[in-house]
């Protein structure tokens, strides 16, 4: 009987299920969206039951598209956005809507933690400073504003942990996801009671689930879940990954000299490191525990990537082309961008529509527009703004570009040859793309292959399943052009930061 691996990715935008063979070929993909609820400014929530129903739907659809049965799925891997939070009762029913990782309700807490020395007290354990959608910020917010939720909750878990429980009946999390929440001691790889004490959320400690290693079998599909999804009862479900790890793994990032760029909803820029400072004054990047033993993921990321393009496309391109298929809209955008050379375009776009990389209150902007600029000029600025956001983050990683042997790019930007080439030209490094459209799901499936014994380790899984696509070589004649444009972009970031101070 043929062996297939399944990856389930609960992302900030879509819920996806993909089926892979053992050579890494995408056999079938199914996607679903669950509406985002915005009950108050800055809040982003989803209905937990709707999330589970969407997962059930994409599992069934992916297997139907692949023409396989549940008995042919050897293992299932899970991934999803990191942080956010899910509160359930002892039976796994949500006692509050799922809080998504774009939620900003707790934005004042990291500011208080910085000012009051709490970040400094946390850092030796976590190697992190807090941000608004981390459990370390959200739990104090719920303590102060909705204490009844904490009282009702038996388990405090992540989005993929909710799906794990629905599939297997097991309450657990895994180390890459848990280490991102600023509640885990990165040395002991366990939740640290002292951190809960520092944050004033001691009563939450016993509500945290056991932490597993990524390629452990976390549980097996139950009879009830099998009936709902079409999976076979007893199919092993791997512990899984934080999505930044799943994407890096699917990119074949297995050594510290490889740069991983993910340009999708978020601009995620990362590399592996065997060390990280435990002194907050020496902090350079966000550190989490990685999918490889002995390594950290060093990351610099914000939601400043291709989702900004989707806003422009929907509102300023597709609006007057209602009958044009999506694929043709993308081609039209590439054509418009190519119609203007980079040296002839002076419009600057700051991609802060969904979040900022600098001041927490800074917002998106077009700057330096003249009467000569048209939609094509604005669209080129959007492409460049997303690329410059990646450049900004890569610079924040504080490593010279020549220290990387290669850069691998995944996410929506890779669907555009124009955009991918622009990334290579701006960074002046060869950009290797990947075959396939769902690296997060593939990374999860690779881990499942190890968990169920089809691969001996992640290195063998990567050797078998990672497939490189087109390579974009940087054009030296564009180096100075983009260097000057990036400097103007950085000046624009200072301008929107200054404006934010006066709002």
C-alpha positions in Angstrom: 0.0 0.0 0.0 1.3 3.5 -0.9 2.5 5.6 2.0 1.5 9.3 2.2 2.1 12.0 4.8 -0.4 14.6 5.8 0.4 18.2 7.0 -2.3 20.4 8.6 -1.4 24.1 8.8 -3.7 26.4 10.9 -2.4 29.8 9.6 -3.4 33.3 10.4 -5.2 33.6 7.1 -6.1 30.0 5.8 -6.5 26.6 7.2 -4.7 24.1 4.9 -4.3 20.4 4.6 -1.8 18.9 2.2 -1.0 15.3 1.2 2.6 14.5 0.2 4.4 11.4 -1.0 7.7 10.4 0.4 9.6 12.3 -2.2 8.0 15.6 -1.2 5.6 15.9 -4.1 2.3 17.7 -3.3 -0.4 15.2 -4.1 -3.4 17.4 -3.1 -4.1 20.6 -1.1 -7.3 21.8 0.4 -7.9 25.2 2.0 -10.6 26.9 4.0 -11.0 30.3 5.7 -12.7 30.9 9.0 -14.1 34.4 9.3 -12.2 36.6 11.7 -14.2 38.3 14.4 -13.2 41.9 15.4 -15.3 42.6 18.4 -13.1 45.6 19.5 -10.3 47.6 17.8 -7.2 45.4 17.9 -8.9 42.2 18.8 -8.8 39.2 16.4 -10.7 36.1 17.2 -12.2 33.0 15.6 -14.9 30.7 16.8 -13.2 27.5 18.0 -15.9 25.1 16.7 -15.7 26.8 13.3 -12.0 26.2 13.3 -12.4 22.5 14.0 -15.1 22.2 11.4 -12.8 23.8 8.8 -10.0 21.4 9.7 -12.4 18.4 9.3 -13.5 19.8 5.9 -9.9 20.3 4.5 -8.8 16.9 5.7 -11.7 15.2 3.9 -11.2 17.4 0.8 -7.5 16.8 0.6 -7.9 13.0 0.7 -10.7 13.1 -1.8 -8.5 15.2 -4.2 -5.6 12.8 -3.7 -7.8 9.8 -4.3 -6.7 8.1 -1.2 -8.3 6.6 1.9 -7.4 7.3 5.5 -5.6 3.9 5.7 -3.0 5.2 3.2 -2.0 8.1 5.5 1.0 6.9 7.4 1.3 9.9 9.7 -0.1 13.4 10.4 1.9 16.5 11.2 0.5 19.7 12.7 1.7 23.3 12.5 0.1 26.7 13.0 0.7 30.3 13.9 2.7 30.7 17.1 1.3 32.5 20.2 -2.3 33.7 20.4 -4.2 31.6 22.9 -6.9 29.0 23.2 -8.8 28.4 26.5 -10.7 25.1 26.9 -12.5 23.2 29.6 -11.4 19.7 30.7 -13.3 18.2 27.8 -11.5 20.4 25.2 -14.5 22.7 24.6 -13.5 26.3 24.1 -14.6 28.6 26.9 -13.7 31.7 24.9 -13.1 32.4 21.2 -9.7 31.5 19.8 -7.4 34.5 20.1 -5.3 34.8 16.9 -1.6 35.8 16.8 -2.5 39.2 15.2 -4.5 40.2 18.3 -3.3 43.4 19.9 -5.6 43.8 22.9 -2.6 43.4 25.3 -0.4 46.0 23.6 0.0 48.0 26.8 1.4 45.1 28.8 4.8 44.7 27.0 5.2 48.5 27.4 4.6 48.1 31.1 6.8 45.1 31.3 9.7 47.0 29.7 9.2 50.1 31.9 8.8 48.0 35.1 11.7 45.7 34.7 9.6 42.6 34.1 11.1 41.9 30.6 14.5 42.1 32.2 13.5 39.6 34.9 12.1 37.2 32.3 14.9 37.4 29.8 17.5 35.1 31.4 15.0 32.3 31.3 13.3 33.0 28.0 15.9 34.9 25.9 12.9 37.0 24.7 11.2 40.3 25.3 7.4 40.3 25.3 4.9 41.3 22.6 1.2 41.7 22.6 0.0 38.3 21.3 2.2 36.2 23.4 0.6 34.2 26.2 3.0 36.1 28.6 1.1 39.3 27.7 -2.4 37.9 27.0 -2.7 36.0 30.3 -2.1 39.1 32.4 -4.7 40.9 30.2 -7.3 38.2 30.9 -6.4 38.2 34.6 -7.2 41.9 34.7 -10.1 42.2 32.2 -11.8 38.8 31.9 -10.8 36.7 35.0 -13.9 34.5 34.6 -12.2 33.0 31.4 -9.2 31.9 33.4 -11.5 30.5 36.1 -13.4 28.5 33.5 -10.3 27.2 31.7 -8.7 23.9 32.5 -6.2 24.1 29.6 -4.3 26.9 28.0 -3.1 25.8 24.6 -2.2 26.9 21.1 -4.2 26.7 17.9 -2.7 23.4 16.7 -3.0 21.9 20.2 -6.7 22.4 19.9 -6.7 20.4 16.6 -4.4 17.8 18.3 -6.9 17.2 21.0 -9.8 17.0 18.6 -7.9 14.4 16.6 -6.4 12.3 19.4 -8.1 13.3 22.7 -4.6 14.3 24.0 -3.8 17.6 25.6 -0.2 18.5 24.8 2.0 21.1 23.1 5.4 20.9 21.6 8.7 22.7 22.3 9.0 25.1 19.4 5.6 26.6 19.9 5.8 26.6 23.7 9.2 28.3 23.6 7.8 31.3 21.7 5.3 32.3 24.5 7.8 33.7 27.0 6.8 31.2 29.6 9.4 28.5 29.0 12.9 28.2 30.4 14.9 27.5 27.2 17.5 25.6 29.1 15.2 23.2 30.9 12.7 23.1 28.0 9.8 23.3 30.4 7.3 25.8 31.7 9.1 27.7 34.5 7.0 28.5 37.7 9.2 31.6 38.4 8.1 33.2 35.1 4.4 32.8 36.1 5.2 34.3 39.4 7.0 37.3 37.9 4.0 37.9 35.6 1.4 37.5 38.4 -0.3 34.6 36.8 0.6 31.8 39.2 -2.8 30.2 38.9 -2.2 29.5 35.2 0.8 27.3 35.7 -1.2 24.1 36.3 -3.3 24.8 33.2 -0.4 24.5 30.8 -0.2 21.2 28.9 2.8 18.8 28.8 5.5 19.8 26.3 6.6 17.2 23.8 9.5 17.1 21.3 8.6 17.9 17.7 8.9 14.4 16.2 7.3 12.5 19.1 4.0 10.8 18.5 1.6 13.0 20.5 -1.4 10.6 20.1 -3.4 8.6 17.6 -6.5 9.4 15.7 -9.6 8.4 17.8 -12.6 6.5 16.5 -14.7 9.6 16.9 -12.2 11.8 14.9 -11.9 9.1 12.3 -15.7 9.1 11.7 -15.6 12.9 11.4 -12.6 13.2 9.1 -12.3 10.0 7.1 -8.9 9.3 8.7 -8.1 5.9 9.9 -8.4 5.3 13.7 -4.9 4.8 15.2 -3.0 6.9 12.7 -0.1 8.6 14.6 -0.2 12.4 15.0 3.2 14.0 15.5 3.8 16.7 18.0 4.5 19.3 15.3 6.0 22.8 14.9 5.5 26.5 15.3 4.9 27.5 11.7 8.2 29.4 11.4 10.0 26.2 12.2 7.9 24.1 9.8 8.6 26.5 7.0 12.3 26.5 7.7 12.4 22.7 7.9 10.6 22.5 4.5 13.1 24.9 3.1 15.9 22.5 4.1 17.4 24.9 6.6 19.7 22.4 8.5 22.8 24.5 9.2 23.6 28.0 10.6 24.9 29.3 7.2 21.5 29.2 5.5 19.2 32.2 5.6 15.4 31.5 5.6 13.1 34.1 4.2 9.3 33.7 4.4 7.2 36.3 2.7 3.6 35.6 3.2 1.2 37.1 5.8 4.3 37.8 7.9 7.8 38.8 6.8 9.7 36.1 8.7 13.5 36.1 8.5 15.6 33.6 10.4 18.6 31.4 10.8 19.8 28.6 13.1 22.2 29.3 15.9 23.9 27.1 18.5 23.9 29.9 21.1 21.9 32.9 22.2 22.7 35.6 24.9 21.0 35.4 28.2 21.8 39.0 29.0 19.0 41.4 27.8 21.6 44.1 27.1 23.2 41.8 24.5 19.9 40.8 22.9 20.0 41.0 19.1 17.1 38.9 17.9 14.1 36.9 19.1 15.2 33.4 20.0 13.1 30.3 20.2 14.0 26.6 20.4 14.2 25.0 17.0 13.3 21.7 15.3 17.0 20.6 15.5 18.4 19.6 18.9 21.0 22.0 20.2 19.9 24.9 18.0 17.8 28.0 18.4 15.9 29.9 15.7 17.1 33.5 15.6 14.2 35.5 14.1 13.2 39.0 13.1 9.6 39.2 11.9 6.5 41.3 11.6 3.2 41.1 9.7 4.6 43.5 7.0 4.7 41.3 4.0 2.5 40.1 1.1 -0.8 40.6 2.9 -0.2 44.3 2.2 -0.2 43.5 -1.5 -3.4 41.6 -1.1 -5.0 44.8 0.3 -3.8 46.8 -2.7 -4.9 44.1 -5.2 -8.4 43.8 -3.7 -9.1 47.5 -3.3 -7.1 49.2 -6.1 -6.7 46.6 -8.9 -9.5 44.0 -8.7 -12.2 46.6 -7.9 -12.4 47.8 -11.5 -11.7 44.3 -13.0 -14.5 42.3 -11.4 -14.5 39.6 -14.1 -10.7 39.1 -14.3 -9.6 35.7 -12.9 -7.2 35.9 -10.0 -4.3 34.4 -12.0 -4.7 37.1 -14.6 -4.8 39.8 -11.9 -1.4 38.6 -10.7 0.0 38.7 -14.2 -1.4 42.2 -14.6 0.3 43.3 -11.4 3.6 41.9 -12.6 3.3 43.6 -15.9 2.5 47.0 -14.3 5.5 46.7 -12.0 7.8 45.7 -14.9 6.6 48.7 -16.8 8.6 51.0 -14.5 12.3 50.7 -13.9 13.4 50.9 -10.3 15.5 54.0 -10.9 12.5 55.8 -12.4 10.2 55.1 -9.4 10.4 57.3 -6.3 7.2 56.4 -4.4 7.8 54.8 -1.1 5.3 52.4 0.6 5.5 51.5 4.2 3.8 48.1 4.6 2.4 48.7 8.1 -1.3 47.9 7.3 -1.4 45.0 9.7 1.4 45.8 12.1 4.6 47.7 12.5 8.3 46.7 12.5 9.2 49.9 14.4 6.9 52.0 16.5 4.0 50.0 17.9 1.4 52.6 16.8 2.9 53.3 13.3 0.7 52.7 10.3 1.1 52.1 6.6 1.7 55.0 4.2 2.6 56.0 0.7 5.2 58.8 0.6 6.8 60.9 -2.0 4.0 60.8 -4.5 3.9 63.3 -7.3 1.2 64.1 -10.0 3.2 62.0 -12.4 2.6 58.8 -10.4 -0.1 56.3 -11.4 -1.4 53.0 -10.2 1.7 51.2 -11.7 4.0 53.5 -9.6 2.0 52.7 -6.5 2.1 49.0 -7.2 5.8 49.0 -7.7 6.2 50.8 -4.4 4.1 48.0 -2.7 6.3 45.3 -4.2 9.4 47.2 -3.1 8.0 48.0 0.3 7.5 44.3 1.0 11.0 43.5 -0.2 12.5 46.4 1.9 10.7 45.1 4.9 12.6 41.8 4.5 15.8 43.7 4.0 15.1 45.7 7.2 14.6 42.4 9.2 17.6 40.7 7.6 19.7 43.7 8.6 18.3 43.4 12.1 19.7 39.8 12.2 23.1 41.4 12.6 25.0 39.1 10.3 26.9 40.1 7.1 25.3 38.8 4.0 28.5 37.0 3.0 28.2 34.8 6.1 25.2 33.0 4.4 25.9 30.3 1.9 22.4 30.7 0.4 19.0 32.2 1.0 15.8 30.2 0.6 12.5 32.0 0.0 9.0 30.8 0.5 5.6 32.4 0.7 3.3 34.3 -1.6 6.2 36.4 -3.1 7.6 33.4 -4.8 4.5 33.2 -7.0 5.8 36.3 -8.8 9.1 36.0 -10.7 9.3 39.8 -10.8 9.0 40.0 -7.0 11.4 37.1 -6.4 14.1 38.7 -8.6 13.6 42.0 -6.8 14.3 40.3 -3.5 17.6 38.9 -5.0 18.6 42.3 -6.4 17.8 44.2 -3.1 19.6 41.7 -0.9 22.3 40.9 -3.4 22.2 37.2 -2.7 21.1 34.3 -4.7 17.5 33.4 -3.8 16.5 29.8 -4.0 12.8 29.1 -4.1 11.0 25.8 -3.4 8.8 23.6 -5.4 5.3 23.4 -3.9 3.0 25.9 -2.4 2.6 24.8 1.2 5.9 24.7 3.0 4.3 24.9 6.4 2.2 21.8 5.8 5.2 20.0 4.2 7.4 20.7 7.2 4.7 19.3 9.5 4.5 16.2 7.2 8.3 15.8 7.3 8.1 15.6 11.1 5.3 13.1 10.9 7.5 11.0 8.6 10.1 10.8 11.4 7.5 10.2 14.1 6.0 7.2 12.3 9.4 5.7 11.4 9.5 6.4 7.6 12.6 8.5 8.1 15.3 8.0 10.7 15.7 11.7 11.4 14.9 15.2 10.0 18.1 15.2 7.9 16.8 12.1 6.0 13.4 13.6 5.7 14.8 16.8 4.2 17.0 14.9 1.8 14.0 13.0 0.6 11.3 15.7 0.6 12.8 19.1 0.1 12.6 20.1 -3.6 14.3 23.3 -4.8 12.6 25.4 -7.5 13.9 28.4 -9.5 17.0 30.2 -8.4 17.2 34.0 -8.8 20.7 35.4 -9.2 21.3 39.0 -8.0 22.0 41.5 -10.8 25.0 43.7 -9.7 23.9 46.7 -11.7 20.9 47.0 -9.3 22.9 46.9 -6.1 23.4 50.6 -5.7 19.9 51.5 -6.9 18.3 49.4 -4.3 20.8 50.4 -1.6 19.7 54.1 -2.1 16.0 53.2 -2.2 16.4 51.1 1.0 17.9 54.1 2.7 14.9 56.2 1.7 12.6 53.5 2.9 14.3 53.5 6.3 13.8 57.3 6.4 10.1 56.7 5.7 9.9 54.4 8.7 11.3 57.2 10.9 8.6 59.5 9.4 5.7 57.2 10.3 7.2 56.6 13.7 7.3 60.3 14.3 3.7 60.6 13.2 2.7 57.9 15.5 4.1 59.9 18.4 1.5 62.6 17.7 -1.6 60.6 17.1 
